Amino acid sequence: MDAFFDIVAEFLGGVWKIIRYGIALFYLACNVALHGVLSTIDKVLEDNPGDFLFKILLYLTMPLRAIFFFFNNFFEEITK
């Protein structure tokens, strides 16, 4: 009976490892995508500092910046 529980525990450990790697890959994909979007918007804002529409765009991207911050903190907590 102990062998059965050892097999189940090893299987669940492998599943947890796959889940962690999946989360890490998802983090990396989101991180790269958000970084690209935000850096492009920042570059446009630097080129047109007085344009009102681009300032609105900056405020509309604040949730993206919050998501970027969340993913950074979440990944650090998971990989400890």
RAQUINOR-V288465 format. One record per pair of residues at least 6 apart in sequence whose ideal C-beta (glycine too) atoms are under 7 Angstrom apart, sorted by the first residue. I is the first residue (numbers start at 1). J is the second residue. D is the distance in Angstrom with one decimal. If there is no record, write none. Layout:
i:I j:J d:D
i:I j:J d:D
This chain:
i:20 j:78 d:6.4
i:23 j:78 d:6.0
i:24 j:75 d:6.9
i:27 j:71 d:5.4
i:27 j:75 d:4.5
i:30 j:71 d:5.4
i:31 j:71 d:6.1
i:34 j:64 d:5.8
i:34 j:67 d:6.6
i:34 j:68 d:4.5
i:37 j:64 d:6.5
i:38 j:61 d:6.4
i:38 j:64 d:6.3
i:38 j:65 d:6.4
i:38 j:68 d:6.7
i:41 j:57 d:6.1
i:41 j:58 d:6.8
i:41 j:61 d:5.6
i:44 j:54 d:5.9
i:45 j:54 d:5.2
i:45 j:58 d:5.8
i:48 j:54 d:5.2
